[in-house]
């Protein structure tokens, strides 16, 4: 029902149309304001130091033009304030970097935050942190925008309503917190009837305070609700005798990997570290002609599934059986597995016997160097079997390690809800979780919450839970307050703030301490925690930790006890075969979303506009169906379907369908996190709420009815615009790979047989290499000065999108909104092209491949030749430059660009962004021009970074910029180091030069004689000769 | 009776050339016939037509104003299809603007005397069509307020345009064509304007007098006039070929499959003549009927034009076929794909509309009955214009929407602003044309008189051998 309005809302509310903006009272009010409008956005609280105040003022100049808002105002009047006394170490215009840490999508990352005059603008990975190793994922990249989210909670709410006429001040916030503390304590000191619900935040200070809370309220219930919480894995480990433990994976140790519904390179666990380690194992192909082999069994394409060498499409509910069948194969091939498993596995016959047999053989050949991984949504017993297989294969301690977790023992949300329903909870404290939205439908949490007298919530947004609780407190962003975090391998980091809270708000630790009656700020609380474990010379250690971003030594220990499988027998005994779904009784698979995770990022415009890795959908989720299933049910992309599931009662969801290859048959896949009722200017009207179908048991369920209903919905994708027939599209994808040579892949066997790849690639040479070619324009001299070039390794790329967001953050790229994406006007400078190959009707034959594509900086660039005003010209260092001020916007260059990477500002997108989200302007990188309406823009090889490095080199008296002195934003963030940028004219062999000399190196569309500076390294699939490759390439 | 008169000059006789002016018209009656629409009281129908055209012009103004205010995004363009209706309309109008100069210059040099009764209107059509065409490259740019950077104007930035860009060549080609066409038209008008100076009174007389440049019809005037006319005709002739050649360079010199083709210059010129003559037929049929010009604009004129349409239509059809052949023969997969996609892809409907209108329908002109039937002529000419608009649409949009990388394929849908701008450009065209028929002679009086028997000193059947009076 909500969905029909979605289209209009999501387009209009946030996007464009001066008409609408003109009607908005907010804007009218701002227009009347004689001062730069940004300045009026902030009430400068007493806590704000001059530095951030000036930052705010400086940023507000960017939207000062609003005061006389019109289409074509080019030079708005601006008011700026100079520093009266300049802070030490500060050089205006020069960024400062601070080490910090953050937890995004289930992994803790060490961060390096870029800050200009007290204004953080970009987040990058801390190279010395083991979980980021210099890179991050999309969520971490986009987190900087969350700081400036105009919809973040700014006031204390009581029963969902603001208690004050004005925005909450720090003083009133503290008073309200004291009142809440008193209310909590009114329940008595025993803690009977008190519950604390938190996310699985591995913060020592917070956990210390939770323990204090448990001391103050001894009988209090502690519950954890977190999409990244590994309940099943922990339960499995628990049943095998490892108390409070979790697994830590070391993909660098694995030569053969088997994934069962697991996505370690996508959104599960420490994705950046996993990706780095996995990619290293793939890149070895160039030196040693060896690489790891990845087998994936999954119900829908994940990033891991796309890069797999062999992929089996299987519904999620059958993963256990598949794993048992594998165990059976392994034991029949001589692997000693626990008797409990062998006994049960003998009863299993799998239709994919051949596939599993080949996998089993491969695993046995690589004992101690393999890894079997099970997805976090799979049941505990399946994890136990995987653990048993890993132990038997000798992978334990190698590719997989059991580590103790620092999280306190807690109950799940389901158990807490049961207690709440029983009426035994009178006071509930919710720490930064949003259970009203993110809980299973059959829990009916919001009903249970009504039975709780006092509910106190701390959250970043005034979200669904905030308005349902009796009290809500605004939470600070993790870049605004002190904290600490421990990653899965035990590395601790101090979370260092880089800006004062923009609005009066509390951090997790301040809030919890405040509830306990401790009036300390987060700095004092974190220091107090760390002083406990660092008795001597705390101050210098502290300074070192802040500087490095990593605390020396690890927290927690590696557990090496012998696993006990006795309990597994009972679990396996009661197990029946999972039912096979049919067209009328389908399997429903709910997943975390690659763009908005569990829904917490729905109000982040960058993440909303990021095209999903596989579907390329933006701004919405959809019910994903395989082409075959869709055809049988008469469903086409964009049709509304109704999904009905039977839980305690029948629940249904009306949702738009999207047909995409690679989904298991008779399975419908819906990602969670969209369709929120939270009133955010970005999130409004986006997608459909998958939680309304979620059961407390599993992320997948059997017996779902999927029926086409009336109506159509427009889904905005960045590929296949206007192409709805996948048969056709897949054909075209195959053509791109097989005949056009746009994206090239070879098997390892081919590479070994033809090491120079000359014969293999010969078919792609449309031009006879012996033919004399005369170039119309002279090629630039490649040996003089610095000559920039890039190599992108398709063998490493996992299509994670981090480069796209990093580029957006670095280069001030506008978000355009769903309506404009529907018109193919997205602005991303680097995009990830995804091509499918295989037979659409056979999901097992479908393969996909990723290809990041940005301006290739052609030496004989077709864009430069056609620009009538010479706005796009060749730089002396081989870059293809645009003078935005010279561009008149004929778009001829974009038409003539064979890679279609040039983006046109059809409207004044950057201004509209700032109008729609007034705080966004503060994120802008001051070193990059904000583009105006009517000009073309595209990848500049981060020319601002090149220029900054040149200045540094000049100071040192050097002309040539050496390896590593310029790192582009996409290169920096890439979790697989797929992107390498460097100086081709460096007399020392730079890495990019080495890569370009590899036989795998090729230029896309080389026959056009464009001599692009960005070249690609062909993908290599390490196929198992025993398994026929699904597509002959 | 009428039919017999009109058909009378369709046949050439061995002993005598067919007359170009029918009826028993004299010099003075020719002047009267042409002067009638200018000297009659403004008819109601003219006002109605003019108001409709003016509304169209208003629509154009509003659409452009909205475009300037909001940005190019009000059109349906996207990052893959950077040009669509804007440049389609530009090429369409430039193409129409070809027939006029072709008729007046090339046919003049080739002594095709039948041109005299249609050249004036055709030239006017040319100029108005070029005005319509010039609007589009001007407004399609993202930042119109700096569109003047396209011109090589000395400036403080010491910045010249990029002379390698075909868009810049366009600027020169089209502006030169416009200037020369306008001059040519004006020079041809001088004797006729003088006629009207002498026939009118008051302010009208003054204005006509101003533009008549003191024409008295003296022998020396005629001598200079004819020399000037001949020179301008010689100057315009290469322009007829060069304008559309250079317009085609916009596409031919780029490297997109579907654009990058050496066949484009002749193919574009043929197409332009094709569409230009179709437009002339449309306009002349109406003018002839409204202003009773049957004796001056005869069926023979229409038949000749129909033959040209048949010829150029077949040339265009040959070019379409040759594009496919070359795509196949080149062995270039991109080239092959784009042509298969044109004929079978999402825009197949546009491609087949084009083929039907441009290649199949004009073949009906092989039949003389159809060539000499005004209704058939009119309808087929309309089809030709539709077809030629689609030809440009097909070349521009289908090539852009399926380029090298399959990831960047998109579909273009026009918005109402696209449509309004196109309709509005017709408003502009007809506003100008209606003003033209009210205030200027639509037939070149002085030239028509030269092809009448009376102009021949050896006329009246006295001496068919062409000898002097004896």
Interface residues (C-beta under 8 A of the other chain):
Chain A: X18 X71 X72 X719 X720 X721 X722 X723 X729 X732 X733 X735 X736 X739 X740 X742 X766 X820 X823 X824 X825 X826 X831 X833 X834 X835 X851 X853 X862 X865 X866 X867 X868 X869 X870 X886 X887 X888 X889 X890 X891 X892 X894 X895 X896 X898 X899 X900 X902 X903 X904 X905 X906 X907 X908 X932 X933 X934 X935 X936 X1004 X1005 X1008
Chain B: X68 X69 X70 X71 X72 X73 X76 X77 X78 X79 X80 X81 X82 X83 X140 X141 X142 X143 X144 X145 X146 X147 X149 X150 X159 X160 X161 X162 X164 X165 X166 X167 X168 X171 X250 X253 X254 X255 X256 X331 X332 X333 X334 X337 X346 X400 X403 X404 X405 X406 X407 X408 X409 X410 X411
